[in-house]
Amino acid sequence: MKNILYRLDLKGSPYLYIAPFFVLFGLFGLFPLVYTAWVSLHDWQLISDTHTFIGLQNYRDLFADDSFWNALRNTGQIWVLSTVPQLIAAIFLAHVLNQRLRAATFWRITALLPNMTSVAAVALIFGQIFGRDYGLVNFVLGLFGAGHIDWQAGTASSQVAISVMIIWRWTGYNSLIYLAAMQAVPKDLYDASALDGATGLQQLTRITIPAIRPTIILTVILSTIGGLQVLAEPLLFGGASPTGGSDRQFQTLSLYLYEVAFSRFDFGYASTAAWAMFGVIVIAAIVNYFFVSRLRRS
């Protein structure tokens, strides 16, 4: 009997330890995902108790909806405008923080402060900075003789303003991730390159970046997933309007989903949009996977 109990404990304990995660994942992750797929197959109006099964009609309507494709295009454009400069700036900031600085801990904590700030506060402040009449950016442009820009009215201008918010909020966070990876790079490589006359920029491009390549790939993947789900910045920048401007010029996929669900109260169509967003994220993850595999082979 003791042998049986010992075997059960030896073989069953690992499953028991990890069971809470899978139970919680099933309740709060897998079940909502499956239930959303079921809802997407119905004409599911929040204000009605009748939910008619309509099959794939919601998906056909979604892929024929110009607003959906506009939101997808805006999401991609904002992702490019925010992620590429953000990660480049984060690498250079991490390189500076990796040097011998006075009060190094203070500067590293300071780099994280923007990420700790409430996104609502960030959006409100940047909404004032990019204000049409009394904004700081237009004031500075006026000093150089440039005219005032209505940042919310244009497609390019509004997306640039939103991207600046995202860059300001997440650059320090990514720089600390890069800094942790940089501190694992052997110092002997830097000392040897310094003896050979390498500059700081040469050390960054020829030693640091190749050494932290896996970390860079990780941040690209995380930034892609986060960028495809951006919601708070465009929502608050547009005055809490889910349309993303008067002409939907900065409406993202998350904003489009929010509009359908909580303005039209069409949960069936919103569930379809959610699954479409999920599909876009999966495609982006697959592209990143093949990109990573190719880099590893090289």
N, C-alpha and C positions, 0 to 999 in steps of 0.2 A: 504493500500500500504506500509506504514511504517512497519507494522508487517511482511509482506512478505519479504521486504528487510532485516529486522532484522533477520529473520529465515535463509535467504540465507547467510547472513554474518556469523551467528553463526555456521551453519553447513558446509558452503563452504569454509570459511577462512582457517581451518586447512589443507584442501586438496590443497588450493592455495599455502600455505607456503611450503609444501613439494614437490609441483609439479616440481620446478627446478631440484631437485635431480633426480627424476625419468626421466625427459626429458634428462638430461645429461647422466644418466646411459643407457637409451635406445639408445642414439646416439653413445656413446663411449664405451659401455659395451655390451649391448644385441645385437645390430645390428652387430658388428664385430664378435660376437660369432656365430650368426646364419649364417652370410655370409661365415664364415670360414667352417662351416659344409657343406654348399652348394658347396664351392670350392673343398672340400675334395672328393666329388663325381664325379669329373671331371679330365680328363687329361689336367691339366692347366699349360702349359709351358709359362713362362714369355716372351720368345722370339717369341711366336706364337700368332696370333689373333684367332686361332681356338681352342675352348675348348670343347672337346668331353665328353659327359656324359658316365661314365663307372661304375656307381653304387658303389658297395662296393669293387671293385677290388683293390683300393689303400689300404684298410684295410687288405685285404688278403695278399697283398704283404708286408705290414708293419710287420704283425705278423709272416711272414716267413723270415724276414730280420734279420740276425745274428747281424748286426751292431746296430739295435734298441735294441735288448736284451742286448747286451754288454753295450750300453749307459745306459740302465735302471739299470743294475747291478752296473756299476761304480757310478751312482748317489746314489744308496742306500748305497754303501760302503763309499763314501765321506760323506754322511749325518751322518752315524754312527760315523765315525772318527772325525767329526767336532762338531756335536751337543752334544753328550754325555759329552765329556770333557769340552766343552764350558759352558754348563749349570751348571755343577758341580763347575767349577772354578768361575762362576758368583755368585753362592750362597755364597761361601766362601769370595769372594771379597766384596759382599754386607754386609756380616756379619762384616767384618773388618771396612768398611765405616760407619757402624751403631754404632760403638763405639764412645766414646768421644775422638776425635782427634783434635789436633791443626790444624788450617786452613782447617777444614773439607770441606768447600765449594771448596777450591782449589783442593783437592784430588778427589772430586766427579766430578768436571769438567774435570780433567785430565783423569778420567776413560772413558769419552765420546770422547776424542780426536781421538782415532783410528777409530771410526765410522764416524767421520767428515772428515777424510782424503780421498782423491780421491782413488777409487778402482784401477785406473790405476797406481797411484803412489805406492800403496801398492804392487801390482803385480810386478812392476818393481824392487822395493827394495827387495822383497822376492825372486825374480828370481835371483838376485845377491847373496843374502845370501845362497841360495841353489845351487849356481853355481858349476859345476863339477870340474873346475880347480882352481879357486881362491875364491870360496865361503867361507863364514865365518863358516858355519856348518862343511864343510869338513876340514877346518883348525883346528877347535876344535877337531874333531875326530882324525885328524892326531897327535895331541898332546898325545893322549892316545894309539897311535900305530894302530889305525884302518885305513883301506884303504879308498880312496876317492870313494864316491858314485855318480853315474850318476843319479841324482834325477829325471830327466825327462824320462830316458830310461825305468825304471822299473814300473810295475803296482802299487805295494805297496808303493814304495818310492815316486812316483809322487803324489799319492793320499794323502800320509802323508803331503807332502809339501803344497799341495793345502788346506788341512784341517787346517794346522797351520795358513795359511793366514786368513781363515774364523774365526778361533778361536780368533786370535789377533784382528780382526776387530769388532767382535760382542760381545765379552765377557763383555766389559765395558758397552755396551748398555743394555744388559740383567741384569747386576748387578744393574744398576740404577732402573730398573723396580722392581727388588726384594727389593731394598732399600726402595722404596716408600711403598711397601707392609709391610716391616718389621717395618716401623715407625708407622704403624697403630696397631701393636701388643701392648696390654697394658703393660706398664712398670712394673706394680705390679707383673706380672708373673715372670719377671726376678729378681726382688728384693726378692720375696719369695723363688725362687729357689736358689739364692745366699746365703740366710740365711741357707738353707738346705745343703749348701756345693757343689752345682752343678758347674761344670767347664764350661768354655765358649763353649767347644765342646758339652757337654751335653745339654746346653741351646739351641744350634743351632739345634741339632737332635731331641730333645724332646719337644721344645716349638716353635721355629721359623719355622722350616720346616712344621710341621703340620698346623700351623696357616696361612702360606702363600701358602698352597696347591693349591687353585684356581689360583693363579698367576703363579705358576710353570706349571700347566696344560696349561694355556694360552701361556706361552713362548714355551712349547713343540709343541703346535699346530702351532704357528707362525714360529718356526724354521723348522718344517716339511715342511710347504708350501714354505718357502724360500729356504730350502735345495734342494727341488725337482726342483727348477728353477735356480739353480746356473749356471752362464754363464761367467761373467767377469773374475773371478779368473782363471779357467782352460783355457779360451781363451787367456789371456795375458801371462799366465805361459808357454803356448806352442808356444809363438811367434806369436800370432794372427792367428794361424792355427786352423780351425774349426774341424779338424780330431782328435784333442786331443792326439797328439803324433804320432809317426811313426806307431805304432801298435794299435792305438785307445785306449791306456791304461788308459787314463783319460778323454775320451770323455763322457760328460754328456748328458742328454736328451735335454737340451737347446742347447748345441753345435751341437748335431745331427740335430736338427731342423734348426739351423742356416746354417749348411752345405748344407742340402737339398734345402733350400730356396734361398740362396745367392751364392752358389757355383755351384749347378746343375740347379738352376732357375726353379725347379719343385715345383710350389706353390700348386698344388693339393696334392702331396705327403707330402709336408711340413704341409699343413693344417690337413692332417690325423695324422701326428706326433703330432701336437699341440693338437688335440682332444684326442689322446692317453695319452699325458701328463696330460690333464685335467682330464681324467678318473682316472689316478694314484693318482692325488691329491684328488679327490673325495673319492676314496677308503681309502686313508690315513686319511681323515677327518672323515669318518665313523668309522674307527678303533679307532681313538682318541675319538669319541663320546661315543662309548661303553665302552672304558677305563675310561673316565670321569664319566659315569653313574655308573660304578661298584665302583669307588672310593667314589662317593657320598653316595651310599648305604652302603658302609662299614664304 
